[in-house]
């Protein structure tokens, strides 16, 4: 069973589940509109800050929350247990389960950023860095979703268990936009979402130092994504507790 086969099957299940569909497809866009109407840009004076908050909200409400609910539901249905005992590799299972949600958010991000560019007249200085920020943010969000699902007994319980990961991600998001320097900046960037926000801001606004300014947040975002993935792989349960 390939990741593509699993992704197609998962997409059909998402389309049948109104709760997950609303959380993954409608809520992120609604939050993006709300953020766009806020005074984030006025306060920061930076279109990159608005782009970072937009991306963070899309990942939070489009990937982290829905993947937690999805995994809890699939585990309760013994679906994950059957997948685990199938010939499919762990990587294929993870990609198949999370791929549709990440793809939905990628499309949403393109739409939101295109609208931002049209309204403000300013687009990203480095689109390739923006793509890297999305990729590392998506991996981190999926990993946090798997980690949260480890402690979630049912889809209903996900509404509560997802709160800590949501708060951590949001704190990290705003830490990434704060003017912190020195050792504290490295510690702040270690919070999930922080380095993604900083990388997004640099990708959108650019920097006098060019690509050199993006090296630290790029490396730290990759480190955080890998660390979150390793912890999630260690703690995630594929079947309900006895």
C-alpha atoms as a printed R data frame, in Angstrom:
    type eleno elety resid chain resno       x      y      z
1   ATOM     1    CA   UNK     A     1   0.000  0.000  0.000
2   ATOM     2    CA   UNK     A     2   1.591  3.266 -1.149
3   ATOM     3    CA   UNK     A     3   1.380  6.725  0.350
4   ATOM     4    CA   UNK     A     4  -0.648  7.895 -2.659
5   ATOM     5    CA   UNK     A     5  -3.249  5.153 -2.162
6   ATOM     6    CA   UNK     A     6  -3.554  6.035  1.508
7   ATOM     7    CA   UNK     A     7  -3.779  9.738  0.689
8   ATOM     8    CA   UNK     A     8  -6.648  9.163 -1.759
9   ATOM     9    CA   UNK     A     9  -8.502  7.056  0.801
10  ATOM    10    CA   UNK     A    10  -7.868  9.637  3.519
11  ATOM    11    CA   UNK     A    11  -9.127 12.442  1.288
12  ATOM    12    CA   UNK     A    12 -12.412 10.612  0.808
13  ATOM    13    CA   UNK     A    13 -12.761 10.126  4.555
14  ATOM    14    CA   UNK     A    14 -12.021 13.827  5.184
15  ATOM    15    CA   UNK     A    15 -14.694 14.859  2.678
16  ATOM    16    CA   UNK     A    16 -17.228 12.691  4.529
17  ATOM    17    CA   UNK     A    17 -16.326 14.080  7.961
18  ATOM    18    CA   UNK     A    18 -17.881 17.532  8.331
19  ATOM    19    CA   UNK     A    19 -16.006 18.375 11.521
20  ATOM    20    CA   UNK     A    20 -12.582 17.690 10.043
21  ATOM    21    CA   UNK     A    21 -13.571 19.288  6.731
22  ATOM    22    CA   UNK     A    22 -14.654 22.516  8.418
23  ATOM    23    CA   UNK     A    23 -11.570 22.559 10.647
24  ATOM    24    CA   UNK     A    24  -9.166 21.876  7.778
25  ATOM    25    CA   UNK     A    25 -10.739 23.848  4.926
26  ATOM    26    CA   UNK     A    26 -12.954 26.624  6.256
27  ATOM    27    CA   UNK     A    27 -11.560 27.612  9.661
28  ATOM    28    CA   UNK     A    28  -8.024 28.422  8.403
29  ATOM    29    CA   UNK     A    29  -9.375 30.746  5.717
30  ATOM    30    CA   UNK     A    30 -11.685 32.403  8.254
31  ATOM    31    CA   UNK     A    31  -8.738 32.931 10.605
32  ATOM    32    CA   UNK     A    32  -6.629 34.280  7.733
33  ATOM    33    CA   UNK     A    33  -9.328 36.851  6.958
34  ATOM    34    CA   UNK     A    34  -9.530 37.817 10.642
35  ATOM    35    CA   UNK     A    35  -5.754 38.198 10.887
36  ATOM    36    CA   UNK     A    36  -5.708 40.201  7.662
37  ATOM    37    CA   UNK     A    37  -8.201 42.650  9.169
38  ATOM    38    CA   UNK     A    38  -6.184 42.969 12.375
39  ATOM    39    CA   UNK     A    39  -3.485 45.555 13.055
40  ATOM    40    CA   UNK     A    40  -0.547 43.131 12.907
41  ATOM    41    CA   UNK     A    41   1.018 44.976  9.984
42  ATOM    42    CA   UNK     A    42   0.379 48.388 11.547
43  ATOM    43    CA   UNK     A    43   1.993 47.355 14.808
44  ATOM    44    CA   UNK     A    44   5.011 45.667 13.264
45  ATOM    45    CA   UNK     A    45   5.335 47.840 10.177
46  ATOM    46    CA   UNK     A    46   6.147 44.691  8.252
47  ATOM    47    CA   UNK     A    47   4.230 42.748  5.647
48  ATOM    48    CA   UNK     A    48   6.433 39.772  6.547
49  ATOM    49    CA   UNK     A    49   5.014 39.710 10.061
50  ATOM    50    CA   UNK     A    50   1.505 39.500  8.661
51  ATOM    51    CA   UNK     A    51   2.603 36.717  6.294
52  ATOM    52    CA   UNK     A    52   4.159 34.832  9.214
53  ATOM    53    CA   UNK     A    53   0.993 35.061 11.304
54  ATOM    54    CA   UNK     A    54  -1.117 34.020  8.319
55  ATOM    55    CA   UNK     A    55   1.048 30.968  7.660
56  ATOM    56    CA   UNK     A    56   1.065 30.067 11.344
57  ATOM    57    CA   UNK     A    57  -2.721 30.194 11.556
58  ATOM    58    CA   UNK     A    58  -3.092 28.092  8.409
59  ATOM    59    CA   UNK     A    59  -0.752 25.425  9.766
60  ATOM    60    CA   UNK     A    60  -2.307 25.515 13.211
61  ATOM    61    CA   UNK     A    61  -5.953 25.235 12.177
62  ATOM    62    CA   UNK     A    62  -5.402 23.392  8.909
63  ATOM    63    CA   UNK     A    63  -2.855 20.746  9.923
64  ATOM    64    CA   UNK     A    64  -2.183 20.447 13.650
65  ATOM    65    CA   UNK     A    65  -5.783 20.390 14.864
66  ATOM    66    CA   UNK     A    66  -7.317 18.234 12.093
67  ATOM    67    CA   UNK     A    67  -4.495 15.667 12.120
68  ATOM    68    CA   UNK     A    68  -4.962 15.203 15.868
69  ATOM    69    CA   UNK     A    69  -8.702 14.567 15.441
70  ATOM    70    CA   UNK     A    70  -8.092 12.334 12.422
71  ATOM    71    CA   UNK     A    71  -5.507 10.157 14.148
72  ATOM    72    CA   UNK     A    72  -7.655  9.786 17.269
73  ATOM    73    CA   UNK     A    73 -10.614  8.712 15.142
74  ATOM    74    CA   UNK     A    74  -8.598  6.281 13.004
75  ATOM    75    CA   UNK     A    75  -7.016  4.701 16.091
76  ATOM    76    CA   UNK     A    76 -10.404  4.318 17.766
77  ATOM    77    CA   UNK     A    77 -11.674  2.558 14.617
78  ATOM    78    CA   UNK     A    78  -8.644  0.195 14.700
79  ATOM    79    CA   UNK     A    79  -7.724  1.585 11.268
80  ATOM    80    CA   UNK     A    80  -4.217  2.545 12.376
81  ATOM    81    CA   UNK     A    81  -3.661 -0.914 13.827
82  ATOM    82    CA   UNK     A    82  -4.573 -2.499 10.477
83  ATOM    83    CA   UNK     A    83  -2.287 -0.106  8.623
84  ATOM    84    CA   UNK     A    84   0.567 -0.836 11.014
85  ATOM    85    CA   UNK     A    85   0.230 -4.571 10.379
86  ATOM    86    CA   UNK     A    86   0.108 -4.078  6.599
87  ATOM    87    CA   UNK     A    87   3.159 -4.105  4.281
88  ATOM    88    CA   UNK     A    88   3.068 -0.284  4.150
89  ATOM    89    CA   UNK     A    89   6.078  1.448  5.692
90  ATOM    90    CA   UNK     A    90   5.726  3.908  8.555
91  ATOM    91    CA   UNK     A    91   6.806  6.752  6.274
92  ATOM    92    CA   UNK     A    92   4.096  5.824  3.739
93  ATOM    93    CA   UNK     A    93   1.443  5.707  6.451
94  ATOM    94    CA   UNK     A    94   2.431  9.097  7.883
95  ATOM    95    CA   UNK     A    95   2.596 10.669  4.420
96  ATOM    96    CA   UNK     A    96  -0.725  9.145  3.397
97  ATOM    97    CA   UNK     A    97  -2.542 10.309  6.523
98  ATOM    98    CA   UNK     A    98  -1.111 13.826  6.643
99  ATOM    99    CA   UNK     A    99  -0.585 14.518  2.932
100 ATOM   100    CA   UNK     A   100  -4.172 15.595  2.079
101 ATOM   101    CA   UNK     A   101  -4.283 18.102  4.956
102 ATOM   102    CA   UNK     A   102  -0.881 19.555  4.059
103 ATOM   103    CA   UNK     A   103  -1.944 19.850  0.407
104 ATOM   104    CA   UNK     A   104  -5.153 21.669  1.385
105 ATOM   105    CA   UNK     A   105  -3.174 24.143  3.493
106 ATOM   106    CA   UNK     A   106  -0.608 24.620  0.709
107 ATOM   107    CA   UNK     A   107  -3.405 25.640 -1.669
108 ATOM   108    CA   UNK     A   108  -4.870 27.935  0.982
109 ATOM   109    CA   UNK     A   109  -1.461 29.525  1.591
110 ATOM   110    CA   UNK     A   110  -1.018 30.239 -2.116
111 ATOM   111    CA   UNK     A   111  -4.449 31.898 -2.226
112 ATOM   112    CA   UNK     A   112  -3.908 33.942  0.950
113 ATOM   113    CA   UNK     A   113  -0.444 35.144 -0.086
114 ATOM   114    CA   UNK     A   114  -1.647 35.962 -3.595
115 ATOM   115    CA   UNK     A   115  -4.423 38.116 -2.127
116 ATOM   116    CA   UNK     A   116  -1.918 39.789  0.234
117 ATOM   117    CA   UNK     A   117   0.363 40.574 -2.690
118 ATOM   118    CA   UNK     A   118  -2.511 41.985 -4.713
119 ATOM   119    CA   UNK     A   119  -3.806 44.169 -1.877
120 ATOM   120    CA   UNK     A   120  -0.460 45.472 -0.619
121 ATOM   121    CA   UNK     A   121   1.429 45.547 -3.901
122 ATOM   122    CA   UNK     A   122   4.359 43.767 -2.233
123 ATOM   123    CA   UNK     A   123   5.130 40.089 -2.611
124 ATOM   124    CA   UNK     A   124   7.799 37.883 -1.031
125 ATOM   125    CA   UNK     A   125  11.394 38.895 -1.735
126 ATOM   126    CA   UNK     A   126  12.508 35.262 -1.599
127 ATOM   127    CA   UNK     A   127   9.682 32.840 -2.543
128 ATOM   128    CA   UNK     A   128  12.049 29.875 -2.204
129 ATOM   129    CA   UNK     A   129  12.592 30.691  1.481
130 ATOM   130    CA   UNK     A   130   8.839 31.005  1.923
131 ATOM   131    CA   UNK     A   131   8.448 27.501  0.475
132 ATOM   132    CA   UNK     A   132  11.079 26.197  2.909
133 ATOM   133    CA   UNK     A   133   9.299 27.904  5.798
134 ATOM   134    CA   UNK     A   134   6.059 26.201  4.784
135 ATOM   135    CA   UNK     A   135   7.763 22.818  4.475
136 ATOM   136    CA   UNK     A   136   9.430 22.957  7.897
137 ATOM   137    CA   UNK     A   137   6.249 24.353  9.459
138 ATOM   138    CA   UNK     A   138   4.160 21.583  7.913
139 ATOM   139    CA   UNK     A   139   6.509 18.871  9.218
140 ATOM   140    CA   UNK     A   140   6.496 20.453 12.681
141 ATOM   141    CA   UNK     A   141   2.684 20.734 12.684
142 ATOM   142    CA   UNK     A   142   2.244 17.110 11.612
143 ATOM   143    CA   UNK     A   143   4.713 15.971 14.281
144 ATOM   144    CA   UNK     A   144   2.917 17.988 16.967
145 ATOM   145    CA   UNK     A   145  -0.366 16.501 15.751
146 ATOM   146    CA   UNK     A   146   0.980 12.958 16.105
147 ATOM   147    CA   UNK     A   147   2.436 13.830 19.503
148 ATOM   148    CA   UNK     A   148  -0.863 15.304 20.720
149 ATOM   149    CA   UNK     A   149  -2.792 12.329 19.359
150 ATOM   150    CA   UNK     A   150  -0.615 10.093 21.532
151 ATOM   151    CA   UNK     A   151  -2.507 11.442 24.556
152 ATOM   152    CA   UNK     A   152  -5.915 11.708 22.884
153 ATOM   153    CA   UNK     A   153  -8.401  8.899 23.485
154 ATOM   154    CA   UNK     A   154 -11.121 10.060 21.086
155 ATOM   155    CA   UNK     A   155 -11.855 12.708 18.435
156 ATOM   156    CA   UNK     A   156 -13.993 14.556 20.977
157 ATOM   157    CA   UNK     A   157 -11.128 14.649 23.478
158 ATOM   158    CA   UNK     A   158  -8.920 16.236 20.801
159 ATOM   159    CA   UNK     A   159 -10.713 19.537 21.372
160 ATOM   160    CA   UNK     A   160  -9.077 19.608 24.818
161 ATOM   161    CA   UNK     A   161  -5.777 17.801 24.301
162 ATOM   162    CA   UNK     A   162  -4.834 19.990 21.342
163 ATOM   163    CA   UNK     A   163  -4.857 23.139 23.507
164 ATOM   164    CA   UNK     A   164  -1.277 22.797 24.917
165 ATOM   165    CA   UNK     A   165   0.267 22.236 21.479
166 ATOM   166    CA   UNK     A   166  -1.809 25.102 20.093
167 ATOM   167    CA   UNK     A   167  -0.614 27.481 22.809
168 ATOM   168    CA   UNK     A   168   3.021 26.421 22.356
169 ATOM   169    CA   UNK     A   169   2.819 26.943 18.605
170 ATOM   170    CA   UNK     A   170   1.172 30.354 18.986
171 ATOM   171    CA   UNK     A   171   3.725 31.465 21.585
172 ATOM   172    CA   UNK     A   172   6.506 30.341 19.277
173 ATOM   173    CA   UNK     A   173   4.894 32.185 16.391
174 ATOM   174    CA   UNK     A   174   4.964 35.509 18.199
175 ATOM   175    CA   UNK     A   175   8.397 34.871 19.725
176 ATOM   176    CA   UNK     A   176   9.678 34.538 16.178
177 ATOM   177    CA   UNK     A   177   8.474 38.058 15.449
178 ATOM   178    CA   UNK     A   178   9.822 39.595 18.666
179 ATOM   179    CA   UNK     A   179  13.087 41.604 18.594
180 ATOM   180    CA   UNK     A   180  15.143 39.184 20.714
181 ATOM   181    CA   UNK     A   181  18.925 38.978 20.368
182 ATOM   182    CA   UNK     A   182  21.798 36.906 21.695
183 ATOM   183    CA   UNK     A   183  21.432 33.541 23.425
184 ATOM   184    CA   UNK     A   184  17.777 34.226 24.202
185 ATOM   185    CA   UNK     A   185  17.025 34.446 20.484
186 ATOM   186    CA   UNK     A   186  18.315 30.896 19.975
187 ATOM   187    CA   UNK     A   187  16.289 29.630 22.926
188 ATOM   188    CA   UNK     A   188  13.189 31.419 21.651
189 ATOM   189    CA   UNK     A   189  13.722 29.964 18.165
190 ATOM   190    CA   UNK     A   190  13.710 26.482 19.693
191 ATOM   191    CA   UNK     A   191   9.997 26.873 20.474
192 ATOM   192    CA   UNK     A   192   7.947 25.230 17.688
193 ATOM   193    CA   UNK     A   193   6.705 27.882 15.282
194 ATOM   194    CA   UNK     A   194   9.256 30.571 16.203
195 ATOM   195    CA   UNK     A   195  11.894 29.858 13.563
196 ATOM   196    CA   UNK     A   196   9.172 29.279 10.958
197 ATOM   197    CA   UNK     A   197   7.752 32.740 11.703
198 ATOM   198    CA   UNK     A   198  11.179 34.381 11.516
199 ATOM   199    CA   UNK     A   199  12.019 32.597  8.271
200 ATOM   200    CA   UNK     A   200   8.683 33.639  6.772
201 ATOM   201    CA   UNK     A   201   9.271 37.262  7.730
202 ATOM   202    CA   UNK     A   202  12.733 37.236  6.159
203 ATOM   203    CA   UNK     A   203  11.391 35.514  3.049
204 ATOM   204    CA   UNK     A   204   8.747 38.191  2.621
205 ATOM   205    CA   UNK     A   205  10.618 41.356  3.647
206 ATOM   206    CA   UNK     A   206  14.162 40.382  2.754
207 ATOM   207    CA   UNK     A   207  17.219 41.502  4.718
208 ATOM   208    CA   UNK     A   208  20.249 43.759  4.143
209 ATOM   209    CA   UNK     A   209  22.378 40.674  4.825
210 ATOM   210    CA   UNK     A   210  20.610 38.688  2.124
211 ATOM   211    CA   UNK     A   211  20.467 34.927  2.493
212 ATOM   212    CA   UNK     A   212  22.950 34.999  5.379
213 ATOM   213    CA   UNK     A   213  20.214 36.279  7.709
214 ATOM   214    CA   UNK     A   214  18.058 33.256  6.866
215 ATOM   215    CA   UNK     A   215  20.672 30.622  7.681
216 ATOM   216    CA   UNK     A   216  20.018 30.529 11.450
217 ATOM   217    CA   UNK     A   217  16.184 30.360 11.303
218 ATOM   218    CA   UNK     A   218  16.403 27.870  8.432
219 ATOM   219    CA   UNK     A   219  18.689 25.538 10.380
220 ATOM   220    CA   UNK     A   220  16.736 25.959 13.624
221 ATOM   221    CA   UNK     A   221  13.383 25.331 11.897
222 ATOM   222    CA   UNK     A   222  14.793 22.115 10.433
223 ATOM   223    CA   UNK     A   223  16.183 21.054 13.838
224 ATOM   224    CA   UNK     A   224  12.849 21.730 15.570
225 ATOM   225    CA   UNK     A   225  10.958 19.812 12.863
226 ATOM   226    CA   UNK     A   226  13.275 16.796 13.166
227 ATOM   227    CA   UNK     A   227  13.218 16.861 16.977
228 ATOM   228    CA   UNK     A   228   9.422 17.055 17.080
229 ATOM   229    CA   UNK     A   229   9.216 14.181 14.602
230 ATOM   230    CA   UNK     A   230  11.558 11.982 16.656
231 ATOM   231    CA   UNK     A   231   9.631 12.626 19.883
232 ATOM   232    CA   UNK     A   232   6.310 11.950 18.148
233 ATOM   233    CA   UNK     A   233   7.643  8.707 16.629
234 ATOM   234    CA   UNK     A   234   8.790  7.595 20.076
235 ATOM   235    CA   UNK     A   235   5.513  8.297 21.892
236 ATOM   236    CA   UNK     A   236   2.805  7.718 19.288
237 ATOM   237    CA   UNK     A   237   0.465  4.766 19.878
238 ATOM   238    CA   UNK     A   238  -0.980  2.906 16.875
239 ATOM   239    CA   UNK     A   239  -3.752  1.134 18.761
240 ATOM   240    CA   UNK     A   240  -6.141  1.996 21.596
241 ATOM   241    CA   UNK     A   241  -5.116  1.263 25.122
242 ATOM   242    CA   UNK     A   242  -6.366 -2.039 26.457
